[in-house]
């Protein structure tokens, strides 16, 4: 039978590694989304040009965005580690979601304006709303 301290020495580093893999997964998803949106800003320069479609299926993209947002919500709610490490994670997640909110609002207002009935515009506004809610969760989280 394995002692509990030996078991903890094995599991705890794996949990920390999984946290950082999840952070980089979310960061890469956000970077790809924002690069696509900024491509629309650069490529669509005349009023008659259509924005580049970023999603092939609205439902699957919406489920992915909502699923990742729910996982991030519970992850931020139940942070593990020491107080300093938790504060560090709150800061980096807050910066990531805050920048994503600002980027989505800027891209949505430039590319789609007030005509948000486009599928990608709706997905972009939902992404901005969820990022803003996650940023607010991080800001108002009790210490």
N, C-alpha and C positions, 0 to 999 in steps of 0.2 A: 504494500500500500504506500502511496506517495504521500509525503508529509505535506501539510497545507502550505507551509512557507515555500516549498519547492514548487508547488502547483501555482502559487501566486506569482513567483518569479517567471514562470512560463506564460501565464495568461495576461498579466498586466502589460508587458511590452507589446503583445499582439493586439491588445485593445487600443493602445496609443498609436500603433502603426495603422490600424483600421480607421481611426479617427482622421489621420492625415491623408490616407488614401481617399476617404470620403470627401474631405475638404478639397483636394485637388480635382476630384471628379466634378464636384459642383462648380469649382472655379473654371475648369475647362468648358463645361456646358455654358456657363455665363459668358465666357470669352467668345465662344463660337456663335452664340446668339447675337452678341453685340457686334462682332465682326460682320455678320450677315446684315445687320441693320445699318451699320456704317457703310457697307457696300451699296445698299439702297440709296443712301444719301449721296454718295459719290456718283453712282451710275444713273440715277434718275434725275436729270437736270432740266428736262423740258416737261411742260404740263401734260402733254399727250403720251408720255412714256409711262408704262406700268411698272410698279415695283417688282423686284425679283421675288418670287414665291419662296419662302423659307421653309414651309412645311408641306409635306405631301398628304398628310392626314391630320386634320384639325383635332379630331378626338384623341388620337394617340399622343399627339404633342401636348394637348391639354392635360391628359392623364399623367404624362411624364412630369410636367411642371407642377401640378398639384401634388403628386406623389412625393417628389423631391422636397417641396415646400413643407409637407406634413412631417417627413422624416427630419428635416432641419428644425422644425418647430419643437418636436419632442427631444431632439438632440440638444438644442439650446436650453430647453427647460430643465433637463437632467444632466448638466455638465459634470464630469468627474475630474478628479485631480485636486491639487492644492488650490488655495484661493488665488495665488498669483498666476498659476497656470490657467485657471478658469477665467480670470480677468484678461489674460493674454488672448485666449480663444474668443472671448466676447469681442475684443477689439478687432481681431482680424476678420471674424465673421461679420461684424458690424460694418467695417470698411467695405467688404465684398458686397454685401447686400445694399449698402447705401450708394455705392458707385453704380451698381446695377440699376437701382431705382432712377437715379439721375440720368443714366444713359438711355434707359427705356423711354423716359418722358421726353428727352430731347429728340431721340430718333422718331418716336411716335408723332411728335408735333411737327417735325420737319417733313417726314415722308408722307404721313397720312393726314396731317392737319386735324381738322375736326370731322373728317369722314372716316370714322373708325369702324365702318361696316365691312371693311375688308377683313378676311379671315386672319391674316397675319397681324393686322391692327388690333383685332380683338385679343389675340394671343399675347401681343406685346403689352396691351393695357392690363391684362390679367397678371402677367409676369411682373409688371411694375407695381401693381397693387400688392401682390404677395411679397415682393421684396421689401416694400415699404412696411408692411405689417411685421415681417421678420426683423427689420431694423428697429421698429418701435418696441418689439418684444425684447430685443437686446438692450435697448436704452433703458426701459423701465423694469428690467429684471431686478428683483430684490437680491441684495447681497447677503 
